[in-house]
Amino acid sequence: MAYVRSTRVDPRDLQRNTAIGVRLPFNAPGVFYSTFSTKDQLKYNLINLILTSQGERIDNPNFGTTLRSQLFNPMTEASFSDIEDSIRDSVQVYIPEISINNIEFTQEPNNVSNSLVIKIIYQILISGQTDTVTVNFE
């Protein structure tokens, strides 16, 4: 008996010539670069959410995370836990299309200053695809 594996697809991905959103960073000459798949747009939405501080967005003061406010505090396990909770809570509210599998923190001192690398492994719920976002703070 043959086994048929089915995969769910977001209907927006079937319209290849229709842009879904914009890519980051905003560096196109005169216009923004567009995204044409939900996988790409969810990645850029997650980056935008992480890099936005709560209270920064007009008319939506809860959008974002507390990450930037904690960057200049001494980094401890409690700090990492607070940052992780903030990211998970914000993703649950603002990007319910994904589920975070793991958040990894890497802190590497260099000659000039300390750096923090945050790696987020997440799953897109509709398709089951896994993707990764890495954000560096130096």
C-alpha positions, 0 to 999 in steps of 0.5 A, spaced: 500 500 500 502 506 498 503 512 503 501 519 501 504 524 505 500 531 505 503 537 506 499 543 508 500 550 504 499 557 506 494 559 500 498 566 499 504 561 497 500 559 491 500 566 488 507 567 486 507 574 483 503 577 489 508 580 494 506 578 501 510 583 505 517 587 505 524 584 507 529 587 512 533 591 512 530 596 508 536 598 504 533 597 497 534 604 492 528 608 493 523 602 494 523 596 499 524 589 497 518 584 497 517 577 500 513 572 496 512 566 501 509 566 508 516 562 510 520 569 509 515 574 511 514 570 518 522 570 519 522 578 517 516 579 522 520 575 528 526 579 527 522 585 527 518 583 533 525 582 537 528 588 535 522 592 537 522 595 544 516 595 548 513 602 548 516 604 541 511 602 536 505 608 536 498 605 538 501 599 540 505 599 546 505 592 548 508 590 541 516 588 541 520 585 547 524 587 553 531 585 550 534 592 548 532 594 555 536 588 558 542 589 554 546 593 558 545 590 564 549 584 567 548 578 563 546 572 568 542 566 567 536 570 570 537 575 565 537 570 559 530 567 562 527 574 562 529 575 555 526 568 553 520 569 557 519 576 553 520 573 546 516 567 547 510 571 550 510 576 544 511 571 539 505 568 542 501 574 541 503 577 535 506 571 531 501 565 533 503 562 526 509 560 529 511 556 535 518 557 538 522 550 539 528 553 542 532 559 544 539 559 545 544 565 548 551 565 546 555 571 550 562 572 547 567 577 550 571 580 544 576 586 545 572 592 544 565 590 548 561 584 550 557 581 544 550 577 545 548 572 540 541 570 540 539 564 536 531 562 535 529 555 532 522 555 530 516 551 527 511 554 522 505 551 524 501 550 518 506 547 514 511 544 519 517 547 516 523 549 521 527 555 520 532 559 524 533 566 526 540 569 529 540 576 531 547 579 533 548 584 538 555 587 539 
